Amino acid sequence: MKYGIAIFPSKNIQDEANSFRKRYDPHYALIPPHITLKEAFHVEENELKDMVTELKQIANETKPFTININKVSTFAPVTNTIYFKVEPVPALMDLQKKLQEGTLTNNLTHSFVPHITIGQQLMDDEYSDVFGTLKMSKFTFEDTIDRFQLLYQLENESWTVYETFVFGKEFI
Amino acid sequence: MKYGIAIFPSKNIQDEANSFRKRYDPHYALIPPHITLKEAFHVEENELKDMVTELKQIANETKPFTININKVSTFAPVTNTIYFKVEPVPALMDLQKKLQEGTLTNNLTHSFVPHITIGQQLMDDEYSDVFGTLKMSKFTFEDTIDRFQLLYQLENESWTVYETFVFGKEFI
């Protein structure tokens, strides 16, 4: 089955992200606003239990940390993705790195740029309009992250949470 | 904030449910297919921690159990909701009951009929057509339930998982 690992930011950040995603992100209905920590990867049924144990260990080694969002940025010209840029604090970068190590597949295809997508797959004209407006706007959010989530993908490409891993609170 | 408690059945059941929800359920994009254990209820920020502890206790007292789905049923004439009927095994009924007790609000408005909605808010004619066809079809699913999820609702009425509670595995 196909799994992924993500952080869901607080409701106020999700609500703000959704106000844009609703219009500009075709994935709006597939998953709530999130920071992807590990892109989709395959796990066999019989490997799931060991992976969950490993994720619990990683969660227990991690302390809650603060994230800050100060602006909207873009992956253009690679893709017309617009996102809330999440400042790359060491705790977040370390966590993402650990999720590519040990028995966990390293399925990184590019360097990790923490972000919350608010628009993607836009036509060039619309992209320019939207990004042009948003980059002038002020976005300031602070949030405390104390957990990540393991999700699996359904046939319609939506994601369901399989398990939550709360930092320092997992029973192994 | 508004919270709810649900069970997500296995991917194969969710995929089958979504094949109908896509056409017949306006909530298709708001939450994956689920069994509602506790309808939406309000929790203040400062009460959340205690509630999570209580939910962990309930999860630790619960043993994994099997559920069976053998047919499609309906809440008509009360509402035109069509659902996979989940057989009301004692373990499931007990779990649902515990989630209305102690410090957890009892927000039950009617007796608990375990189900996975596959269609709702249909016009009468469409309802009759769809239910007429589905009640003749054979649906047989068995699943092992070993967890429930606490979710919160966003402004767009979609739901995000806050935490997973795995039976017998929670650290209090």
Interface residues (C-beta under 8 A of the other chain):
Chain A: M1 F8 K11 Q14 D15 N18 K22 Y28 A29 P32 R147 Q149 Y152 L154 E155 N156 S158 W159 T160 V161 Y162 E163 T164 V166 K169 E170 F171
Chain B: M1 F8 K11 Q14 D15 N18 K22 Y28 A29 P32 R147 Q149 Y152 L154 E155 N156 S158 W159 T160 V161 Y162 E163 T164 V166 K169 E170 F171
